[in-house]
Amino acid sequence: MKRKTFFFLAMAGLMAMSSAFITEKDTPNCNVRTPEVDALTAPTDISPNRNHTNLNTNDMKTVYDFNVLDKKGQEVSLRQFEGKVLLIVNTASRCGFTPQYEALEGMYERLKERGLEILDFPCNQFGQQAPESDEEYTQFCSLNYGTKFPQFKKIEVNGENESPLFTWLKEQKGFEGFDEGDKLAGLLDGMLRKADPDYDKKPSIKWNFTKFLVNRKGEVVARFEPTHDMVDVEKQIEALL
């Protein structure tokens, strides 16, 4: 039943976004106005090696070299997670993939004591599906999914203002395609390709709930698109614990 519910939610959300992205300026499921050029495609034209914040990511060897903002806006070092296995995710509250929060929290509860940390970075770039304030977003996740893993301040993951952390993550693992076995892969591919025929040749983040797996040495070892089976994600995490 949960799988069917997730599929219909995801299909409805993506179909709505596909229509809004191609033919309309208003996003019906967010009640907010989108820009003339949607963030879905414009940021993909940015070189993955471009320096967005005067920070040379070529000097960054591990994830521990980065500082990020916590949900209160305070700068914190990712070195606090040294020695842990990390799953870094860009998320949204009004997306067809939002129910993955349930799987993520279940995974966290099972594997936290063995060394897993999930780092949650809300992002409003894809169809403006995370329009809330940072505080409202945290409340949404807590009330609806009981999430307890670390959540950070809302960021951008593509474009001129993208987080240096995500610039580096994309340099380590580029886009390798959506998972053919997922029922939504074709819909995502069609929507993205209509907007940008060469989207699959660029390392940019394609949608909400893209995940990067980092080993205990701070090295990126895998990238999972939102279509990737969450059971397999957990298996690959367990192999590193």
N, C-alpha and C positions, 0 to 999 in steps of 0.2 A: 504493500500500500504506500509506504514512504517513497519507494522508487517511482511509482506512478505519479504521486503528488509532486515530487521534485521535477519530473519530466514535464508535466503540464505547466508548472510554474515557470520553468526555464523557457519552454517553447513560447508561452504567452509573452514573457518579458522580452525575449529576443525578437519576436515578430513585431512587437510594438516598437522596439528600438529601430529595427530595420526600416519600418515605414516612416518613422519620425526622422531618421537620419537622411533618407533619400528624398523625401517629398515635402517635409514640413520643417518649420523653425521651432515649433513648440513641442516639448517632450511630454506626452500625455500622462505618463506615470509619475512625473515629478512636479508638475505644475510650475515649472520654471522655464524661462526662455533660453534656448541654446544659441550659440553664436552662428554667424553665417557659415564659417568653416568649422566643422565639428572637430573636437580634439581627438577623435578616433583616428583621423588620417593625417592631419597637419603635422603632428609631432613625429611621424614616421620619416619625414624628410630630414630630420636632424641626425647628423653623423654620430655614431655611438662614441667616437673619440673626442667629440667637441667638448670644450671646457665651459661648463655652464655657470660655475660659481667660483672661478679663479682657483679651482682645485684640480690638480693634475692626477687623475685617477690612475695613470700609469705608475705612479709612485706607491699606490696602495696595493699591498701584497695579499692581505687577508681582510676579512670582514671586520676584524678588530681595529683596523686603522680608521674607521669611520665614527663620526659623532652624528647623532640625530636628535630631534626634538621630541621629548616625551609629550604626553597628552596635555600637560600643563604649560608647554612651551619652553621648558627648561632643556638646555643642551646636555645630553648624556652620551657617554662612550659605549660603543658596543663591546668594548673589552670586558665589560662586566659579565658577558656571556662566554668568555673564553673557556674552552674545554667542553662546551655543550654542543649537541647537534641542533642546528637551527633550521626552521622552516619559515622563510620570509614571504609574506603574502600581501598583495595589494587588494583591498576589499571595498565593497559597497553594500549599502543597506537595502537598496531597491532593485536588485538585479535578480535575474532568473537563477543565478548561481549562489545567491545569498544563503540558501539552505545548507550549503557546504559548511557553514559555521557549526552546525550540529556535529558533523563528522570531525571537524577540527577540534572542537572542545572534547569530544569523546576520546580522540587520539591523545590529546594533551593530558587528560586525566589518567589514561592508561600508562603513558610513557614518560611523564614528567620526572618521576623518581629515578628513572634510568638515564636521565640526562637530556631530554628533549625540551626545547623552548620554541614556541611559535611567536613570531614577531608580526604584529598586525599593523599595516599601514593603510588607513582609509584613503581613498582617492576618488575625486569627483570628475575625472576627465572623460569617462566613458558613458556618454548619454546623461551626464549629470545625475547619476544614480546614487550619489552620497551627498545630498545637499545640506545635511544637518550641520550644526556647529559641532565642535569636538566633544563637548559635554553631552549634547543630545545623542550623538553617535554612540558614545560609550554606554549611555542609558539604554539605547535600543538593543545593543548586543547583550548587555547584562540581563535585561528583562525578557528578551525573546529566546536567547540561547545560553544564558548563564555562563558566558565566557569569562575565563579567569587568566588567560595568557596575556602577556604585555601588549598594550595598544599604544600607538604613538600618534603624534599630531598629524592631521591630514596633510598629504603631500601631493606633488605631481610626479609622475613616473616617466613621462615623455615630454620632450620639447624644451624650450628655452629655460624654463624654471624647474626642470626635473631635479629630483634629489640626486646628489652625487653618488649615494649608495646604489641607487637603481641604475645610474650610468655604468657603474662598475659591474653590477650584477649582469647587465645585458652584454657587457664586454666578455664576461666569463662564459655565458651560455646564451647564444642567440636563439631565435625562433626556429624550430625544426618541424613545424606543422601541427595541426590539430590531430587528435586521436581518431583514427578512421572508424573505430568501433562505437564511438559516441553518436547518438542520434542528433545532437545539435551541431556537430562539426561541420556538416554541409551547409547549414544555415549561416553559421558564422563566416565560413569561407566565402559564401556567395555575397554576403553583406559587405565584408571587408574588400573583396576583390572588385566589387562594383565601384567602391569609393576610390580604390587604389589598386590597379592591376598588378603592381609589383610589391604588394604589402608583405608577401611571404618571404621576400628577399632581404627584409630589414629586421634588425634585432629588437625593434620596439616592442613594448608590452601591447598586446592586442586587445585585452579585455580584463574585466575584473576577475579576481581570484587566480591570477597567475602566481606560481609558487616557485621559489628557489630553495634547494636543499643544500645546506652547508655542513661540512663534516667537523669533527672536533678540532681540526687544525685551522679552521676558519676559511676553508677552500670551498668554492661552489662546485658541487659534483653532479647536480641535475637541475633541470628546469621542467616544470609541469605546467602545461596550459590548463585553463579551467575545465576543459573536456576530459582531462586525464582521470582515470578511475581512482577514487579515493582509497580503495582497498589496496591498490598497488602502491600508492603514495606511502601508506603506512608500512607496507612491507619493505620498501626501500629505506625508510627511516630506521626501522628495526635492525636492518643489516648494518647500520652504522653505530648502533648503541652498544 
